Amino acid sequence: MVGGTAAAVAAGISGVLVFQSVTGSSVGIAGADAKSGPVRADTRTAPLRSSGDGRSASLKQDDVKPFSMLGVTWTDPGARVPGTVEVRTRAVESGRWSTWLRLDGDSGQGESGAARGGTEPAWVGPSNGVEVRVSSGGAMSAGLPAGLRLDMIDPGKGSVTAMEPAGFRVEESDPPSPSSDPAEPEQSATATTEPSVSGEPSTEPSVSETPGEPASPSDTPSASVSPTVTVSPTPTPIPSSTAPIAPPSTVPRPPITSRAGWGADESISPEAPGYLPDGKVKAVVVHHTAESNSYACADAPAVVRGIYAYHVKQLGWKDIGYNFLVDKCGTVYEGRKGGVDLPVQGAHAYGFNAETTGISVLGTYTDAAPPQAAMASVARIAAWKLGQYGVNPAGTAILTAGDSGRNYFGKSWAKGAQLSFPVIHGHRDGFNTQCPGNAFYNQLATIRSWVAGPVTGLAIKSLTGAGVSGSTYYTKAAVTVNWAATTPASLITRYELLVDDKITATTAGTTTSAKATLALGTHKVAVRAVHQSGKTATTPAATVIAETTAPSFAAKPALSLRTGTVNTTAVPLTLAWKATDAAALKDVRLTAPVAKTYGPTVYSAAHTAKAGTATTWSMTAYDQAGNTATASVAGTPVILQETAAVKTGTWAARTSTSYLGGQSYSSSSANASLTWTFTGKSAAWIVSRATTSGQAHIYVDGSKVATVDLKSSTTKYRDAIWTKTWTTSAKHTIKIVVAGTSGRPTITTDGLVHLK
């Protein structure tokens, strides 16, 4: 939102309009029609009809010439609407009516000499129907200002030529005269009322050109101005004995799209620019334009042109009120002419224009803050302007009130009062307005932090090429350090990668990683960010150990049979190992016959193997640095059927597809036995089990080692119920003997499996 107490520096200034060649990107410029020029906006008005008691007014028009921006204005520039102003529009493309949009009821009191007061303009997109309703809010004594009307603006379409009016060069023979009261609003050219919409009766006088105003250029439609065109901003006026000189800034200037770049029609604001009386920007006032956020960034130049036309042609200001405008994609636009690097006095913060610069983001940000791209651009412009005058962006500024006033929070002051503001503050801090919206206002502390530095939120996120155990990283030598920061990259000059407090790599502020090769040993690695202000921030140092010692297998991989269900394709077995590392073991990976990964404290795992097939089990141990060691073991499970055993006593053969090989032996005769002889290092006895199964004694190499009970609450087949493993492979005998258990003497055996 805007308002102004600009000094009347235009009085007594004579000057000539100078031109510049468009520089920068050629997008949207190359091949432009030689006859094309500044983009002229078309403005129209229609009076509102007031109610009999003067407390409400309205207007509805279903068929109007297309427009994209509107505002409601009234006769007295110093008056305010005491209630609400709401509008809705019908879209050209869809034919649908929008929801009601509430307009902020005061544009900020404007400049001295302004023709009218008004709301903030609202971008509504191409529309051909409109409805307006204004209410005084129900207060019995409240009345609406006189001369209420709707102002509609078509910002036009066109391309930018290589020669555009760019500003005024001050004639040294006719220097500017300072205002008697530098805090008073600037004087603007007299503006008169625009004609009403065709077909509607008008209570306003007809429009006439401002005396002395150059004729507008012919309206030659062409391609739309491209929002990606960033051309040189208005050149600084040639210095004279009285004209200000652009001081260098302590931070880089961000890209700025010039007035020519957004198609400013300089003929509608022929007055020379005015400058801050003291020639110094003391504070930055942040605004929003209080309009729709649904505009496309490609439309942003048209939005700026619409605001320009509204401020100048409808309200009668000398120029657009803001010093800079920013769209939601972060593109910065030059606002009021006079040189972006000079202390141009705007008309954006009534009572405080004489000491501030104004930055406005296109859109309304009551419920949602602007995108980070827009906020970053606001921060960059603020940093650059404040850097020209050595102002601490995190500090406070004492400003002199150019008029009595009251802010959004209810604080009042008299003209000439000395007031303290944050150097970067919202419009509402110095004027009774919602601007820049609650959500945006709540982000101003963040913007101050971004502007002032140092870089915030800086942290190392990871190290590629290194493993981590606890808080320590391990690598062989080469690492890539990855980091992040919450300060936008556009405000960061560079990053420095520090190894043991020495810079080993430097990157741009847009880069968030860097490589380093470390010597063997323990190192401290950190990242230092250099803010554009020169302030630095450094991450906590990460401990990184570079080492090349491989891990080892303290216990080589070994296989043993385990209990479980046996199939010819899946004999249950256990793979065991133990790996160690002098620094930090990361994991152990089984690479064949299947792929599995185990943690550093896991020493065994259950697997199965195909019977009768030799299988090699290969393992690799990894430490956190990436060093490796390998080991393997081979084994072949062999199934010995019950028919391969030497029998004693009575055994009966049983057949079933549930048995290995389709059959098994069963006996209920006490002391009946089966004996297998084999060469191997592990063995498992395979049985069938039921609720009626009995017990058996097991002998290994002639010695009794166990009595096994085959009873089970559920029926089981091919169950490896007992196992035995030796440290080395050798010839062994396994004998099972029927115990003859009372009441359930029967056992059923399905053979023996051994591992060789």
C-alpha positions in Angstrom: 0.0 0.0 0.0 1.2 3.5 -0.7 1.0 7.0 0.7 3.2 10.0 0.4 4.8 13.0 2.1 7.4 13.4 -0.6 9.2 16.8 -0.6 8.1 19.1 -3.3 11.5 18.9 -5.1 9.8 19.0 -8.4 9.1 22.7 -8.0 11.8 24.7 -9.7 13.4 21.7 -11.5 13.7 21.9 -15.2 15.0 18.9 -17.1 15.1 17.0 -20.3 13.8 13.5 -20.9 16.7 11.2 -21.7 16.7 7.8 -23.4 18.7 4.7 -23.0 19.4 1.6 -25.0 17.9 -1.6 -23.6 20.5 -4.0 -22.4 20.6 -7.4 -20.9 18.5 -10.4 -22.0 17.1 -10.1 -25.5 14.1 -12.3 -24.7 11.0 -10.5 -25.9 13.1 -7.6 -27.4 14.8 -9.0 -30.5 12.8 -8.3 -33.6 10.5 -5.8 -32.0 8.5 -3.6 -34.3 10.5 -0.4 -34.8 7.3 1.6 -34.2 6.4 -0.1 -30.9 7.2 1.9 -27.7 6.1 2.3 -24.1 2.9 0.4 -23.3 0.0 2.7 -22.9 -2.7 1.8 -20.3 -6.3 2.4 -21.0 -8.3 3.8 -18.1 -12.0 4.2 -17.7 -14.4 5.2 -14.8 -18.0 4.7 -13.8 -19.7 6.5 -10.9 -21.2 4.6 -8.0 -24.9 5.2 -7.1 -25.3 6.3 -3.5 -28.2 5.3 -1.2 -30.6 7.9 0.1 -28.9 8.0 3.5 -25.4 8.3 2.0 -24.2 5.3 3.9 -23.9 2.8 1.0 -23.1 2.9 -2.7 -23.1 0.3 -5.5 -22.5 -0.3 -9.2 -23.1 -3.3 -11.5 -22.1 -3.4 -15.1 -22.5 -6.7 -17.1 -20.9 -5.6 -20.3 -17.8 -3.4 -20.2 -14.7 -3.1 -22.3 -12.2 -5.6 -20.9 -10.0 -4.5 -18.0 -7.6 -6.3 -15.6 -7.2 -3.9 -12.7 -9.6 -1.8 -10.7 -9.9 0.5 -7.7 -12.5 2.7 -6.1 -11.7 6.4 -5.8 -13.4 9.5 -4.4 -13.1 13.2 -4.6 -11.3 14.2 -1.4 -7.7 12.8 -1.3 -7.6 13.1 2.5 -10.9 11.2 3.1 -11.3 7.5 4.0 -14.0 5.0 3.6 -15.2 4.2 7.1 -16.6 0.8 6.2 -16.0 -1.8 3.5 -15.3 -1.7 -0.2 -16.0 -5.0 -2.1 -15.8 -5.9 -5.7 -16.4 -8.9 -7.9 -15.7 -9.4 -11.6 -16.6 -11.6 -14.5 -13.7 -13.3 -16.2 -13.5 -12.8 -20.0 -12.3 -16.3 -20.6 -14.7 -18.4 -18.5 -17.6 -16.0 -18.1 -17.7 -16.8 -14.4 -18.1 -14.3 -11.6 -15.5 -14.2 -8.9 -16.1 -14.2 -5.2 -16.2 -10.9 -3.5 -12.8 -9.3 -3.0 -12.4 -6.7 -0.2 -10.3 -3.7 -1.0 -8.2 -1.9 1.5 -10.1 1.3 1.9 -7.2 3.7 1.8 -4.3 4.0 -0.7 -2.3 5.9 1.9 -3.4 9.5 1.5 -1.3 10.0 -1.7 0.8 13.0 -2.5 0.0 16.7 -2.0 -1.7 17.8 -5.2 -3.3 14.4 -5.7 -6.5 14.6 -7.6 -8.4 11.9 -5.6 -8.3 9.5 -2.7 -8.8 5.8 -3.3 -8.5 2.2 -2.3 -5.5 0.1 -3.3 -5.8 -1.1 -6.9 -6.7 -4.8 -7.3 -5.5 -7.1 -10.2 -8.5 -9.1 -11.2 -7.3 -10.5 -14.6 -9.0 -9.9 -17.9 -12.7 -9.1 -17.0 -15.7 -7.7 -18.8 -18.2 -7.5 -16.0 -18.0 -5.8 -12.6 -20.0 -5.3 -9.4 -19.1 -2.9 -6.6 -20.7 -2.4 -3.1 -19.5 0.1 -0.5 -20.9 0.3 3.0 -20.1 2.7 5.8 -20.2 -0.2 8.3 -23.4 0.6 10.1 -22.2 3.6 12.2 -25.1 6.1 12.4 -22.9 9.1 11.9 -20.6 7.6 9.4 -21.0 8.7 5.8 -19.2 7.7 2.6 -16.9 10.2 0.9 -18.3 12.1 -2.0 -17.6 11.3 -5.7 -17.3 7.6 -5.3 -16.5 5.9 -8.6 -15.0 2.7 -10.1 -11.7 3.1 -11.9 -10.9 0.3 -14.4 -7.5 -0.1 -16.1 -6.4 -2.2 -19.0 -2.6 -2.1 -18.7 -2.1 -2.8 -22.4 0.2 -5.1 -24.3 3.3 -4.3 -26.2 7.0 -4.8 -26.7 9.9 -2.7 -25.6 12.0 -0.9 -28.1 15.7 -0.2 -27.9 15.0 3.4 -27.1 12.8 4.1 -24.1 12.4 7.3 -22.0 14.4 6.6 -18.9 14.3 9.6 -16.7 15.3 13.2 -16.3 18.7 14.7 -16.5 18.8 17.7 -14.2 19.9 20.9 -15.8 22.7 22.4 -13.8 21.5 25.8 -14.7 18.2 25.2 -12.9 18.8 23.1 -9.7 16.0 21.7 -7.7 14.5 23.8 -4.9 14.2 22.0 -1.6 10.9 21.9 0.1 10.3 24.2 3.0 9.0 21.2 4.9 10.8 18.1 3.7 8.3 15.8 5.5 5.4 17.2 3.5 4.1 15.3 0.5 5.5 15.9 -3.0 3.7 18.1 -5.4 2.3 16.3 -8.4 0.9 17.3 -11.7 -2.8 18.2 -11.5 -4.9 15.3 -12.5 -8.5 15.3 -13.7 -11.2 12.7 -13.8 -11.3 10.0 -16.4 -14.4 9.7 -18.6 -17.1 7.3 -17.4 -17.8 4.0 -19.0 -19.8 4.2 -22.1 -23.5 4.1 -21.5 -23.3 5.0 -17.8 -24.3 8.5 -16.6 -21.3 10.3 -15.1 -21.4 12.7 -12.1 -17.7 13.5 -12.7 -16.3 16.1 -15.0 -14.9 14.8 -18.3 -11.3 14.1 -18.6 -8.8 16.5 -20.1 -5.0 16.2 -20.5 -2.9 17.6 -17.8 -1.6 21.0 -18.9 1.9 20.6 -20.3 1.7 16.8 -20.5 3.1 15.4 -23.7 0.7 13.6 -26.0 0.6 9.9 -25.4 2.3 7.8 -28.1 0.2 6.0 -30.5 -1.3 2.8 -29.2 0.4 0.1 -31.3 -0.4 -3.4 -30.0 2.4 -5.9 -30.1 3.6 -8.9 -28.2 3.4 -8.8 -24.4 6.4 -7.6 -22.5 8.3 -10.6 -21.3 8.7 -10.8 -17.5 12.1 -12.4 -18.0 13.5 -9.3 -19.6 15.8 -7.7 -17.2 17.1 -4.4 -18.6 19.3 -1.7 -17.1 17.3 0.3 -14.6 16.7 4.0 -15.2 20.2 5.6 -15.4 21.3 7.8 -12.6 20.8 11.5 -13.5 24.0 13.3 -14.3 25.2 14.7 -11.0 25.2 18.4 -10.5 26.0 20.7 -7.6 22.6 20.0 -6.1 21.7 16.5 -7.5 22.5 13.6 -5.2 25.4 11.2 -6.0 24.9 7.4 -5.8 27.1 6.1 -3.0 28.6 2.6 -3.4 26.9 -0.2 -1.5 28.6 -2.7 0.8 26.7 -5.5 -0.9 26.0 -6.4 -4.6 23.1 -4.8 -6.4 20.5 -7.4 -7.4 19.0 -7.6 -10.9 16.4 -5.0 -11.5 14.0 -4.8 -14.4 13.9 -1.2 -15.5 10.9 1.0 -16.2 11.5 0.5 -19.9 11.6 -3.3 -19.2 8.0 -3.3 -17.8 6.8 -0.9 -20.5 6.4 2.3 -18.5 4.6 5.1 -20.5 6.8 8.0 -19.3 4.6 10.5 -21.0 2.0 10.3 -18.3 4.5 11.3 -15.5 6.7 14.0 -17.1 7.8 15.6 -13.8 11.4 15.2 -12.7 12.0 12.9 -9.8 12.4 14.1 -6.3 15.0 13.0 -3.8 15.2 12.5 0.0 15.9 15.9 1.6 18.9 14.6 3.6 20.0 12.4 0.6 20.1 9.3 2.8 17.8 6.3 3.1 17.4 5.6 6.8 14.8 2.8 6.7 13.0 0.4 4.4 9.2 0.2 4.4 7.8 -3.2 3.2 4.4 -3.3 1.5 2.1 -5.6 -0.3 -0.1 -4.3 -3.1 -3.3 -5.8 -1.6 -4.5 -7.6 -4.7 -5.0 -11.1 -5.9 -2.1 -13.6 -5.7 -3.4 -15.6 -8.7 -1.6 -13.5 -11.3 0.9 -15.4 -13.5 4.4 -14.1 -13.2 4.3 -13.5 -16.9 1.6 -10.9 -16.1 3.6 -9.1 -13.5 4.8 -6.3 -15.8 1.2 -5.6 -16.7 0.3 -5.6 -13.0 3.1 -3.0 -12.4 1.8 -0.9 -15.4 -1.7 -1.1 -13.9 -0.5 0.2 -10.5 1.4 2.9 -12.3 -1.6 4.0 -14.3 -3.8 4.0 -11.2 -1.5 6.0 -9.1 -0.8 8.6 -11.8 -3.9 8.8 -14.0 -6.6 8.0 -11.5 -5.2 9.4 -8.2 -3.2 12.2 -9.7 0.2 11.3 -8.3 3.4 12.3 -10.1 4.6 8.7 -10.5 4.1 5.2 -9.2 4.3 5.4 -5.4 6.8 2.5 -4.6 10.5 2.7 -5.2 10.6 -1.0 -6.0 8.1 -3.8 -6.8 8.7 -7.5 -6.5 6.6 -10.2 -8.0 5.9 -13.6 -6.4 8.6 -15.2 -8.5 11.2 -12.8 -7.2 11.7 -10.5 -10.2 12.4 -6.9 -9.0 11.0 -4.0 -10.9 12.1 -0.4 -10.8 9.3 1.8 -9.4 9.5 5.6 -9.1 12.0 7.0 -11.6 15.1 8.9 -10.7 17.8 6.3 -10.5 17.5 3.0 -8.6 20.9 3.7 -6.9 19.8 7.2 -5.8 17.7 8.2 -2.7 14.5 8.7 -4.8 11.6 9.9 -2.7 8.5 7.8 -3.2 4.9 8.1 -2.1 4.4 4.9 -0.2 4.5 5.7 3.5 2.6 8.8 4.4 4.5 10.9 6.9 7.8 9.1 6.4 8.5 9.2 2.7 11.3 11.8 3.3 13.6 9.3 5.0 12.7 5.8 3.6 12.5 3.7 0.5 9.5 1.5 -0.2 9.5 -2.1 -1.5 6.1 -3.7 -2.4 5.4 -7.3 -3.2 2.6 -7.9 -5.8 -0.2 -9.7 -4.1 -2.0 -9.8 -0.7 -0.4 -11.6 2.1 -2.8 -11.6 5.0 -3.0 -15.4 5.4 0.1 -16.6 3.5 3.5 -15.1 3.4 5.0 -14.4 -0.1 7.1 -17.2 -1.6 10.7 -17.4 -0.5 11.8 -16.1 -3.9 9.9 -12.9 -3.4 11.1 -12.5 0.2 14.7 -13.1 -0.8 14.4 -10.3 -3.4 12.9 -8.0 -0.8 15.9 -8.8 1.4 18.4 -8.2 -1.4 17.0 -4.8 -2.4 16.8 -3.8 1.3 20.4 -4.9 1.9 21.7 -3.1 -1.2 19.9 0.2 -0.4 20.8 0.2 3.3 24.4 -0.8 2.3 24.7 2.5 0.4 24.2 4.5 3.6 25.8 2.3 6.2 22.5 1.5 7.9 22.4 -1.5 10.2 19.4 -3.6 8.8 19.0 -5.2 12.2 18.9 -2.0 14.1 16.3 0.8 14.6 15.9 4.2 12.9 14.6 7.4 14.4 12.3 9.0 11.8 10.7 12.4 12.0 6.9 12.4 11.3 6.0 14.6 8.4 2.5 14.8 9.6 0.4 13.7 12.5 -0.7 10.1 12.2 -1.8 6.9 13.8 -0.6 3.3 13.0 -2.4 0.0 12.8 -1.6 -0.8 16.4 -3.4 2.4 17.7 -0.3 4.5 18.4 -0.7 8.2 17.5 1.8 11.0 17.1 2.0 14.7 16.1 3.7 16.2 13.2 7.4 16.5 13.9 7.5 13.7 16.4 10.7 11.6 16.6 9.6 7.9 16.3 11.7 4.7 16.5 11.1 2.1 13.9 12.9 -1.1 13.0 15.1 -0.2 10.0 13.2 -2.7 8.0 9.5 -2.4 9.0 6.0 -2.9 7.7 3.8 -0.1 6.4 1.4 -0.7 9.3 4.1 0.4 11.7 3.7 4.0 10.4 0.2 4.1 9.1 -3.2 2.7 9.9 -3.3 0.0 7.3 -3.2 -3.8 7.3 -0.3 -3.6 4.8 1.8 -5.8 4.3 -0.7 -8.4 5.6 -0.4 -10.4 8.8 1.5 -13.3 7.4 4.0 -11.1 5.6 4.4 -8.9 8.6 5.2 -11.9 10.7 8.1 -12.7 8.4 9.8 -9.3 8.6 12.1 -10.6 11.4 13.2 -13.3 9.1 13.9 -10.8 6.3 15.9 -8.6 8.8 18.0 -11.7 9.6 18.6 -12.5 6.0 19.6 -8.9 5.3 21.8 -8.4 8.3 23.6 -11.8 8.3 25.3 -13.9 9.2 23.9 -17.0 7.3 21.3 -18.8 9.4 20.5 -22.5 9.6 23.9 -23.6 8.4 24.5 -27.2 9.0 26.4 -30.2 7.5 23.8 -32.6 6.3 26.0 -35.6 5.2 29.4 -36.7 3.9 29.3 -38.7 0.7 32.1 -41.2 0.5 32.2 -41.6 4.3 30.4 -43.8 6.8 29.3 -42.6 10.2 29.3 -44.3 13.5 27.9 -42.2 16.3 29.1 -38.7 15.5 32.4 -39.8 13.8 32.8 -40.1 10.0 35.2 -42.6 8.4 36.6 -42.4 4.9 39.5 -43.8 2.9 40.5 -40.3 1.7 38.0 -38.6 -0.7 34.8 -37.1 0.7 32.0 -34.8 -0.5 30.7 -32.6 2.2 27.0 -31.6 1.8 25.4 -28.8 3.7 22.3 -26.6 3.9 21.3 -23.1 5.1 18.0 -21.3 5.6 19.3 -18.0 4.4 18.5 -17.7 0.6 21.5 -18.5 -1.6 21.1 -15.1 -3.4 22.3 -13.4 -0.1 25.3 -15.7 0.3 28.6 -14.6 -1.3 30.4 -18.0 -0.9 31.0 -21.1 1.1 34.4 -22.3 2.4 35.2 -25.9 3.2 37.5 -26.0 6.2 39.7 -29.0 7.0 41.6 -28.6 10.3 40.7 -24.8 10.2 42.3 -24.4 6.7 40.3 -23.6 3.6 40.5 -26.5 1.2 37.7 -25.5 -1.2 35.6 -22.4 -2.0 32.2 -22.5 -3.7 29.5 -20.1 -4.8 26.7 -19.2 -2.5 24.4 -21.3 -4.7 26.4 -24.4 -4.2 25.9 -26.7 -1.2 28.6 -29.3 -1.6 32.4 -29.5 -2.0 35.0 -32.3 -2.3 38.1 -32.8 -0.1 40.8 -35.5 -0.1 42.0 -36.2 3.4 45.4 -37.5 4.6 45.4 -40.5 6.9 44.4 -39.6 10.4 41.8 -37.7 12.3 40.5 -34.4 11.0 38.0 -31.6 11.8 35.8 -30.7 8.9 33.5 -27.6 8.9 31.8 -25.3 6.4 32.0 -21.5 6.7 29.4 -19.3 5.0 30.2 -15.8 4.0 27.1 -13.6 3.9 27.1 -10.7 1.4 27.5 -8.4 4.4 30.8 -10.0 5.1 29.6 -11.7 8.2 30.5 -15.4 8.6 28.9 -18.4 10.1 30.6 -21.8 10.6 29.1 -25.2 11.2 30.2 -27.3 14.2 33.2 -29.3 13.1 32.6 -32.9 12.1 35.2 -35.5 13.2 36.4 -37.4 10.1 38.9 -40.2 10.3 40.8 -41.2 7.1 42.0 -44.8 7.3 42.8 -47.7 5.0 43.1 -50.6 7.3 40.8 -53.4 6.1 38.5 -55.3 8.5 39.2 -59.0 9.3 37.2 -62.1 10.0 38.1 -63.2 13.5 36.0 -66.2 12.9 35.8 -67.4 9.3 32.4 -68.3 7.9 31.2 -71.7 9.0 28.2 -73.9 8.2 26.2 -76.2 10.4 22.9 -78.1 10.2 20.0 -76.8 12.3 16.6 -78.1 13.3 13.7 -77.5 11.1 11.7 -79.0 8.2 13.9 -80.7 5.6 13.2 -80.7 1.9 15.5 -82.0 -0.9 15.7 -78.4 -2.1 15.9 -76.7 1.3 18.0 -78.3 4.0 18.1 -75.9 7.1 21.5 -74.8 8.1 23.2 -72.0 10.0 25.9 -69.7 8.6 28.2 -68.3 11.3 31.0 -65.7 11.2 32.6 -62.9 13.2 34.2 -59.8 11.6 36.1 -57.0 13.3 37.7 -53.7 12.4 40.3 -51.6 14.1 38.2 -48.4 13.6 34.5 -49.1 13.0 32.9 -52.1 11.3 29.9 -51.0 9.2 28.3 -54.3 8.1 28.9 -57.8 6.7 27.3 -58.7 3.4 26.5 -62.2 2.1 27.1 -62.0 -1.7 26.5 -65.6 -2.7 24.4 -67.7 -3.1 22.0 -65.0 -2.0 22.5 -61.3 -1.1 22.0 -60.3 2.5 23.4 -57.6 4.7 24.0 -57.9 8.4 24.9 -55.4 11.1 28.3 -55.3 12.7 27.1 -57.2 15.8 25.3 -60.0 14.0 27.3 -63.2 13.9 25.0 -65.9 12.5 22.0 -66.3 10.2 19.6 -69.1 9.3 19.6 -70.3 5.7 18.8 -73.3 3.6 20.7 -75.2 0.9 19.8 -77.6 -1.8 20.6 -81.3 -0.9 23.3 -82.9 -2.9 24.7 -79.7 -4.3 27.9 -78.1 -3.3 27.3 -74.4 -2.4 29.9 -71.7 -1.7 28.9 -69.0 0.8 30.8 -65.7 0.1 30.9 -62.8 2.6 32.4 -59.3 2.5 33.0 -57.2 5.6 32.9 -53.4 5.2 34.2 -50.8 7.6 32.8 -47.3 7.8 35.6 -46.0 5.7 34.8 -48.4 2.8 37.7 -50.8 3.4 36.7 -54.4 2.8 37.7 -58.0 3.6 36.3 -61.2 2.0 35.9 -64.8 3.2 33.9 -67.9 2.2 32.9 -71.4 3.1 31.6 -74.3 1.0 29.3 -77.2 2.0 27.1 -79.9 0.6 24.1 -81.3 2.5 23.7 -85.0 1.9 20.5 -86.9 2.8 21.0 -90.6 3.9 17.7 -92.5 3.6 16.6 -94.9 6.4 17.3 -97.7 4.0 21.0 -96.8 4.1 21.2 -97.6 7.8 22.2 -100.9 9.4 19.1 -102.3 11.1 18.6 -104.3 14.3 15.2 -105.4 15.6 11.9 -105.0 13.9 11.2 -102.1 11.5 8.2 -101.5 9.2 8.3 -99.5 6.0 5.7 -96.7 5.6 4.9 -94.9 2.4 3.6 -91.4 1.9 4.4 -88.4 -0.2 5.1 -86.6 3.0 8.2 -88.6 3.7 11.6 -88.0 2.1 11.9 -90.3 -0.8 8.2 -91.3 -0.3 8.8 -93.7 2.6 10.1 -94.1 6.2 10.8 -96.7 8.8 8.7 -97.2 11.9 9.3 -99.4 15.0 7.7 -99.9 18.4 10.2 -102.7 19.5 12.4 -101.6 22.4 16.1 -101.6 21.5 15.5 -101.8 17.7 18.2 -99.7 16.1 19.4 -98.0 12.9 23.0 -97.0 12.4 24.4 -94.6 9.7 28.1 -94.1 8.9 29.3 -91.0 7.1 32.1 -88.5 6.7 31.2 -84.9 7.5 31.2 -82.2 10.2 27.5 -81.8 11.0 24.6 -84.2 11.2 20.8 -84.0 11.8 18.3 -86.8 12.5 15.0 -86.5 10.5 11.8 -87.9 12.0 8.0 -87.8 11.8 6.1 -86.7 14.9 2.7 -87.0 16.4 0.9 -87.1 19.8 1.5 -90.8 20.0 5.2 -90.7 19.1 7.7 -92.2 21.6 11.3 -91.7 22.6 14.6 -92.8 21.2 18.2 -92.9 22.4 21.0 -91.4 20.3 24.6 -92.7 20.2 27.4 -90.9 18.5 30.5 -92.9 17.7 29.4 -95.5 20.2 28.6 -93.2 23.1 25.1 -92.3 24.1 24.6 -88.5 23.9 20.9 -87.9 24.2 17.4 -89.3 24.6 14.9 -87.5 22.3 11.2 -87.4 22.7 9.3 -87.4 19.3 5.9 -86.5 20.8 4.3 -83.4 19.3 0.9 -81.8 19.7 0.8 -81.3 15.9 1.7 -83.8 13.2 5.1 -83.0 11.6 7.0 -84.6 8.7 10.6 -84.4 7.7 11.5 -82.7 11.0 15.2 -82.4 11.8 14.8 -82.9 15.6 18.4 -83.3 16.7 21.7 -82.0 15.3 25.4 -82.5 16.1 28.3 -80.4 14.7 32.1 -81.0 14.9 34.9 -78.6 14.4 36.3 -80.6 11.5 35.0 -83.1 9.0 35.6 -86.7 10.0 34.1 -90.2 9.8 31.3 -90.7 12.3 28.5 -93.1 13.2 25.0 -92.1 14.4 22.8 -94.9 16.0 19.2 -94.4 17.1 17.6 -96.9 19.5 13.9 -97.3 20.2 13.3 -96.6 23.9 10.0 -98.4 24.0 8.2 -95.7 25.9 5.2 -97.0 27.9 1.9 -96.3 26.1 3.6 -94.7 23.1 6.5 -96.9 22.1 6.5 -96.1 18.3 9.0 -93.9 16.5 9.2 -93.1 12.8 12.5 -92.1 11.3 12.9 -90.5 7.8 16.7 -90.7 7.5 19.8 -88.7 8.4 21.3 -85.6 6.7 25.0 -84.7 7.1 27.1 -81.8 5.8 30.3 -82.4 4.0 
